[in-house]
Amino acid sequence: MENVATGEAQRAAELPMDNDAFAGFYERSARPLRAYLARVSGDAALADDLMQESYVRFLCAARSWDGEVAGRRYLFRIATNLLKDHWRRARSPSIEEIPEELFATSPDAARIESQFLLGPALAAMRPRDRQLLWLAYAEGYSHREIADVTGLASASIRLLLFRARRKIARLLREPEAEGRQGRAR
């Protein structure tokens, strides 16, 4: 019996986080991670699956963290890689709309109106563009941090964000024109 307890204590000492530390980390990071995955993937169920897998892989990674920011960045990197793996697989039917419950956190009218306009515009964009916009504006990441999360070159983030902003601005100004162009392509 003593060997079992010693083995468990030794394994616990090797873990990068104890249960309480992970519970706190999860509380602080789960909501932004799910929002990121849902927005970029456009599928709430897929976001839930990828979020769960991200935390499993995060916990299985045998490394210690230089702080919460580094751990969170690593978690987003895992989630991004899982998204890329999903996109590489055979295509499933396209998602026409992003569910409205992903947008609303409070029922004020201005937020609902902006979500009504933003949802279809984001859904019409490529996943990578949605990903870059989300990381830059919802998560507030710097270009370097976005490069770390996405695996893209740091020098290209600025240009890619510029193009994504220009595209979403065009979609928001002329949603019906873009829809016709998208069907013609």
DRENPADO-491275 format. One record per residue: z, x, y of N, C-alpha, C, O in turn; residue in one letter. Coordinates in steps of 0.05 Angstrom, whole numbers, padded with zeros to 5 digits, always signed. Each point is the difference from the previous one (the first is absolute). Example, Ala and Ser with C-alpha at 12.3 -4.5 7.8 and 13.67 -1.06 7.14 Angstrom:
! DRENPADO-491275
+00156+00264-00114+00000-00018+00024+00000+00018+00024+00013+00021+00000A/-00027-00028+00021+00001+00016+00024+00014-00015+00022+00004+00010+00022S/
***
This chain:
! DRENPADO-491275
+00000+00016-00024+00000-00016+00024+00000+00017+00025-00012-00006+00020M/+00026+00029-00021+00002+00017+00023-00027+00012+00007-00006+00004+00024E/-00011+00002-00044-00026+00011+00005-00018-00020+00014-00016+00008+00017N/+00018-00033-00024-00016-00021+00013+00007-00002+00030-00018-00001+00017V/+00044+00001-00011+00009-00002+00028-00009+00025+00015-00008-00002+00023A/+00010+00025-00035-00008+00025+00013-00030+00000+00005-00009+00008+00021T/-00007-00018-00040-00029-00002+00003-00008-00018+00022-00018+00006+00016G/+00032-00029-00014-00006-00019+00022+00007+00011+00027-00015-00003+00019E/+00037+00017-00017+00009+00012+00025-00020+00022+00008-00006+00003+00024A/-00004+00013-00043-00018+00021+00005-00027-00012+00010-00011+00010+00020Q/+00001-00031-00032-00024-00013+00009+00003-00012+00027-00018+00002+00017R/+00041-00014-00011+00005-00011+00026+00000+00021+00022-00009-00004+00022A/+00019+00028-00029+00001+00022+00019-00028+00010+00006-00005+00011+00022A/-00014-00014-00041-00027+00010+00003-00017-00020+00017-00021+00008+00010E/+00029-00033-00008-00016-00020+00015+00000+00007+00030+00020+00009+00010L/-00043-00014+00003-00001+00006+00028+00017-00019+00017+00008+00007+00023P/-00002-00031-00033+00016-00020+00015+00019-00013-00020-00007-00005-00023M/+00032-00001+00032+00017-00016-00016-00006-00029+00005-00016-00007+00017D/+00029-00011-00032-00006-00029+00001+00004-00011+00028-00016-00015+00011N/+00038+00023+00002+00006-00011+00027-00020+00010+00020-00009-00015+00018D/+00002+00041-00020-00019+00011+00019-00027-00014-00003-00014-00006+00019A/+00006+00002-00044-00026-00013-00005+00001-00029+00010-00020-00010+00012F/+00042-00004-00017+00002-00028+00009-00003-00002+00031-00014-00017+00010A/+00026+00036+00004-00003+00000+00029-00028+00007+00008-00012-00012+00018G/+00000+00032-00031-00028+00008+00005-00019-00024-00005-00018-00005+00016F/+00023-00009-00038-00017-00023-00007+00002-00022+00022-00020-00011+00008Y/+00045+00006+00001+00004-00021+00020-00015+00007+00026-00011-00018+00013E/+00010+00043-00006-00013+00008+00025-00030+00003-00003-00014-00001+00020R/+00004+00006-00044-00029+00006-00003-00016-00022-00014-00024+00001+00002S/+00037-00019-00016-00015-00020-00016-00018-00018+00017-00023-00005-00006A/+00035-00006+00027-00015-00019+00017-00025+00014+00013-00022-00012-00001R/+00025+00035+00014-00024+00013+00011-00020+00008-00021-00024-00003+00005P/+00033+00012-00028-00019+00007-00021-00015-00024-00010-00024+00002-00004L/+00037-00024-00001-00013-00024-00009-00020-00010+00021-00022-00008-00007R/+00030+00008+00032-00018-00009+00021-00025+00018+00001-00022-00010+00003A/+00026+00036-00005-00022+00019-00001-00019-00006-00023-00024-00003+00004Y/+00035+00000-00028-00017-00005-00023-00014-00027+00001-00024-00002-00007L/+00038-00018+00017-00012-00027+00002-00023+00000+00021-00021-00011-00005A/+00026+00024+00027-00020+00000+00021-00025+00016-00008-00022-00009+00004R/+00027+00032-00016-00023+00017-00007-00015-00011-00024-00025+00000+00000V/+00039-00011-00020-00014-00010-00024-00011-00028+00005-00019-00008-00013S/+00033-00008+00030-00009-00027+00004+00009-00019-00022-00010-00023-00002G/+00028+00032-00015+00008-00016-00024+00030+00003-00003+00010+00022-00007D/+00005-00044+00011+00029+00001-00002+00010+00008-00028+00019+00015-00003A/-00032-00026-00018+00008+00006-00027-00004+00029-00007+00016+00013-00012A/-00039-00003+00021-00006+00029-00005+00020+00017+00015+00009+00020-00010L/-00002-00028+00035+00019+00015+00016+00027+00001-00015+00013+00021+00000A/-00004-00043-00012+00025+00000-00014-00001+00019-00024+00019+00015-00005D/-00041-00015-00010-00003+00017-00023+00000+00030+00008+00013+00016-00012D/-00029-00010+00033-00001+00028+00009+00026+00009+00011+00007+00024-00003L/+00007-00042+00017+00026+00008+00011+00019+00007-00022+00014+00021+00001M/-00013-00037-00022+00018+00006-00023-00007+00026-00013+00017+00017-00005Q/-00043-00013+00001-00009+00025-00013+00006+00024+00018+00007+00022-00010E/-00009-00025+00036+00006+00021+00019+00028+00009-00002+00006+00024-00001S/+00013-00043+00000+00028+00007-00003+00006+00013-00026+00017+00018-00002Y/-00029-00027-00020+00004+00012-00026-00009+00030+00001+00015+00017-00009V/-00038-00013+00019-00010+00028+00002+00017+00017+00019+00004+00023-00005R/+00005-00035+00027+00017+00014+00019+00025+00009-00014+00009+00023+00003F/+00003-00041-00019+00025+00007-00014-00004+00021-00022+00017+00016-00006L/-00041-00017-00006-00006+00018-00022-00006+00028+00010+00001+00020-00015C/-00008-00018+00040-00007+00026+00012+00026+00017+00001+00019-00008+00013A/-00019+00030-00027+00024+00017-00001+00000+00019+00023-00006+00023-00003A/+00014-00034+00027+00001+00018+00023+00021-00011+00019+00007-00024+00000R/+00004+00042+00016+00019-00009+00020-00015-00003+00027-00021+00012+00003S/+00032-00027+00015-00014-00006+00025+00014+00014+00023+00024+00003+00001W/-00041+00005+00018+00010+00012+00024+00009-00020+00020+00002+00006+00024D/+00003-00030-00033+00009-00022+00018-00016-00025-00006-00019+00000-00016G/+00028-00021+00029-00012-00026-00005-00029-00002+00008-00016-00012-00013E/+00009+00025+00035-00028-00001+00010-00019+00013-00020-00021-00012-00006V/+00029+00034-00005-00017+00013-00021-00002-00017-00025-00021-00002-00011A/+00043-00010+00003+00000-00017-00023-00018-00025+00004-00015-00008-00018G/+00017-00003+00042-00016-00024+00006-00029+00007+00001-00017-00015-00010R/+00010+00038+00022-00028+00009+00001-00011+00004-00028-00022-00007-00006R/+00039+00019-00012-00008+00004-00027-00005-00026-00015-00019-00003-00015Y/+00037-00017+00020-00003-00026-00011-00027-00013+00009-00014-00012-00017L/+00008+00013+00042-00025-00011+00010-00024+00015-00012-00021-00012-00005F/+00024+00038+00000-00021+00016-00012-00005-00010-00029-00023-00003-00008R/+00044-00002-00006-00002-00011-00027-00015-00027+00001-00018-00005-00016I/+00027-00013+00034-00013-00026+00002-00029+00002+00007-00017-00015-00010A/+00010+00034+00028-00028+00004+00008-00016+00009-00024-00023-00010-00004T/+00033+00028-00012-00014+00010-00023-00004-00023-00021-00021-00002-00012N/+00041-00015+00009-00003-00023-00018-00021-00019+00010-00016-00011-00016L/+00015+00007+00043-00022-00017+00011-00027+00012-00005-00019-00014-00008L/+00016+00040+00012-00025+00014-00006-00008-00004-00029-00024-00005-00006K/+00043+00009-00012-00006-00004-00028-00009-00029-00006-00019-00004-00016D/+00032-00015+00029-00008-00028-00004-00029-00004+00010-00015-00014-00013H/+00008+00025+00036-00026-00004+00011-00022+00013-00016-00023-00008+00000W/+00030+00030-00015-00019+00014-00016-00007-00016-00026-00021+00003-00011R/+00039-00020+00003-00005-00016-00024-00021-00021+00006-00009-00003+00022R/+00000-00010-00043-00020-00021+00003+00008-00020+00021+00024-00008+00002A/-00042-00001+00014+00005-00018+00022+00007-00028-00011-00013-00010-00018R/+00033-00002+00030+00007-00027-00005-00013-00017+00022-00010+00011+00019S/+00009-00037-00022-00011-00017+00021+00013+00006+00027+00024+00005+00002P/-00040-00005+00019+00010+00007+00027+00020-00021+00010-00002-00024-00007S/+00021+00032+00022+00019-00018+00012-00011-00010+00027-00008+00016+00017I/+00007-00042-00014-00012-00011+00025+00020+00000+00023-00008+00004+00023E/+00033-00009-00029+00020-00002+00022+00025+00014-00009+00007+00001-00024E/+00007+00009+00044+00027+00011-00005+00019-00023+00003-00001-00014+00020I/+00019+00010-00039+00019-00023+00002+00017+00002+00025+00009+00021+00008P/-00006-00044+00005+00014-00001+00026+00029+00007-00002+00012+00010+00019E/+00001-00013-00042+00028+00006-00002+00005+00030+00003+00023+00008+00005E/-00043+00008-00008+00003+00029+00004+00003+00007+00029+00010+00022+00007L/-00020-00039+00011+00001+00006+00028+00025-00009+00014+00011+00015+00016F/-00001-00038-00023+00022-00012+00016+00027+00011-00007+00008+00000-00024A/+00006+00009+00044+00029+00006-00003+00016-00018+00018+00024-00004-00004T/-00037-00007+00025+00012-00019+00017-00021-00020+00009-00023+00007+00002S/+00031-00032+00002-00020-00021+00005-00009-00003+00029-00009-00022+00007P/+00010+00042+00010-00008-00004+00027-00030-00003+00002-00015+00012-00016D/+00005-00028+00035-00028-00007+00003-00018+00023+00005-00022+00001-00012A/+00030+00018+00029-00017+00023+00006-00006+00016-00025-00022+00009-00005A/+00043-00005-00011-00003+00016-00025-00019-00015-00019-00017+00013-00012R/+00020-00038+00009-00017-00016-00018-00029+00002+00009-00018+00003-00017I/+00014-00006+00043-00027+00001+00010-00013+00028-00005-00023+00002-00008E/+00038+00019+00013-00011+00027-00004-00005+00005-00030-00019+00013-00007S/+00036-00024-00010-00004+00003-00029-00024-00015-00009-00015+00009-00018Q/+00010-00032+00030-00023-00016-00007-00026+00015+00006-00019-00002-00015F/+00019+00017+00037-00023+00016+00007-00001+00026-00015-00022+00009-00008L/+00045+00004+00005+00001+00027-00012-00006-00001-00030-00013+00018-00011L/+00024-00038-00003-00003-00001-00030-00029+00001-00009-00007+00018-00016G/-00011-00035+00026-00028+00001-00009-00014+00026+00009-00016+00010-00015P/+00023+00000+00038-00012+00025+00009+00008+00023-00018-00017+00016-00008A/+00042-00014+00000+00009+00020-00018-00012-00003-00028-00008+00020-00012L/+00005-00045+00004-00011-00005-00027-00030+00009-00001-00010+00007-00021A/-00003-00008+00044-00029+00008+00001-00003+00030+00001-00023+00010-00002A/+00044+00005+00006-00001+00029+00002+00002+00013-00028+00009-00012-00019M/-00018+00037+00018+00003+00016-00024+00030+00006-00005+00015+00002+00020R/-00007+00000-00045+00029+00006-00005+00010+00025+00014+00023+00000+00009P/-00039+00021-00008+00009+00025+00012+00005-00005+00030+00020+00011+00011R/-00037-00026+00002+00004-00006+00029+00026-00016+00004+00015+00005+00018D/-00010-00025-00035+00025-00016+00001+00023+00019-00004+00021-00003+00014R/-00023+00021-00033+00021+00019-00006+00007+00017+00024+00023+00003+00007Q/-00043+00008+00005+00004+00018+00023+00013-00015+00023+00019+00010+00013L/-00029-00034-00007+00011-00016+00022+00029-00007-00006+00017+00001+00018L/-00011-00008-00042+00027-00008-00007+00019+00024+00003+00022-00003+00012W/-00029+00025-00023+00017+00024+00002+00004+00009+00029+00022+00008+00007L/-00042-00010+00009+00002+00009+00028+00016-00020+00017+00016+00009+00016A/-00021-00035-00019+00011-00019+00019+00024-00016-00011+00018-00006+00015Y/-00018+00000-00041+00023-00015-00011+00022+00020-00007+00024-00006+00004A/-00031+00029-00016+00020+00019-00008+00006+00021+00022+00020+00013-00001E/-00039-00010+00020+00004+00019+00022-00002+00029-00009+00011+00017+00013G/-00027-00012-00033-00003+00027-00010-00019+00016+00018-00018-00011+00012Y/+00023+00037-00010-00017+00018+00015-00025+00006-00016-00002-00007-00024S/-00018+00019+00036-00024+00007-00015+00006+00018-00023-00012-00003-00022H/+00030+00022+00026+00007+00019-00022+00014-00015-00023-00006+00005-00024R/+00024-00024+00031+00013-00015-00021-00019-00018-00015+00002-00003-00024E/-00021-00009+00038-00021-00016-00013-00016+00017-00019-00007-00009-00022I/+00000+00033+00031-00014+00018-00018+00016+00006-00025-00011+00001-00022A/+00037+00004+00025+00017+00005-00023+00000-00024-00019-00001+00004-00025D/+00003-00028+00035+00001-00024-00016-00027-00006-00014+00000-00006-00024V/-00022+00009+00038-00026-00008-00010-00014+00022-00016-00017-00006-00016T/+00024+00031+00022-00014+00022-00013-00025+00007+00014-00016+00017-00010G/+00011-00029+00033-00024+00007+00016+00006+00025+00017+00024+00007+00004L/-00044+00005+00006+00004+00023+00018+00012-00008+00026-00008-00021+00012A/+00028+00035-00003+00014-00006+00025-00020-00002+00024+00003-00017+00017S/-00022+00034-00017-00020+00001+00022-00017-00025+00001-00010-00008+00022A/+00006-00006-00044-00017-00023-00001+00014-00026+00007-00013-00020+00005S/+00039+00020-00005+00015-00025+00005-00006-00012+00027-00003-00024+00003I/+00002+00041+00017-00005-00010+00028-00026-00015+00001-00001-00022+00011R/-00020+00034-00022-00027-00013+00001+00000-00025-00017-00011-00020+00009L/+00023+00021-00032+00000-00024-00018+00016-00023+00013-00008-00023-00002L/+00030+00030+00015+00015-00021+00014-00016-00011+00024+00001-00025+00005L/-00015+00042+00009-00017-00010+00022-00020-00020-00010-00004-00021+00011F/-00009+00028-00033-00021-00018-00011+00013-00026-00010-00012-00021+00003R/+00035+00023-00016+00013-00024-00009+00008-00018+00023-00003-00025-00002A/+00014+00037+00023+00007-00016+00024-00024-00013+00012+00001-00023+00008R/-00023+00038-00006-00025-00011+00011-00010-00023-00017-00009-00021+00011R/+00011+00023-00037-00010-00021-00018+00017-00025+00003-00010-00022+00002K/+00037+00025-00002+00017-00023+00001-00003-00014+00028+00002-00024+00002I/-00006+00040+00019-00005-00012+00026-00026-00016+00000+00000-00022+00011A/-00020+00032-00024-00026-00015-00002+00004-00026-00016-00010-00021+00007R/+00025+00024-00029+00005-00024-00017+00016-00021+00015-00004-00024-00003L/+00023+00033+00019+00017-00019+00015-00016-00013+00023+00005-00024+00006L/-00024+00038+00006-00016-00011+00022-00021-00019-00011-00005-00021+00012R/-00008+00029-00034-00023-00016-00011+00004-00004-00030-00016+00010-00015E/+00036-00026+00006+00004-00003-00028-00024-00013-00015-00006+00008-00022P/-00006-00027+00034-00022-00014-00013-00025+00018-00002-00015-00002-00019E/+00010+00018+00040-00023+00018-00001+00003+00021-00022-00019+00006-00015A/+00043+00005+00012+00006+00019-00021-00003-00012-00028-00011+00012-00018E/+00020-00037+00016-00003-00014-00026-00029-00003-00008-00007+00003-00024G/-00010-00009+00043-00029-00003-00006-00012+00028-00008-00016+00002-00018R/+00025+00018+00033-00010+00027-00007+00009+00008-00027-00016+00012-00016Q/+00041-00017+00009+00011+00007-00026-00015-00014-00023-00004+00012-00021G/-00004-00037+00025-00015-00014-00021-00028+00010-00002-00012-00001-00021R/+00000+00011+00043-00027+00010+00000-00002+00028-00013-00022+00007-00009A/+00044+00008+00009-00001+00027-00012-00003+00000-00029-00001+00022-00012R/
***
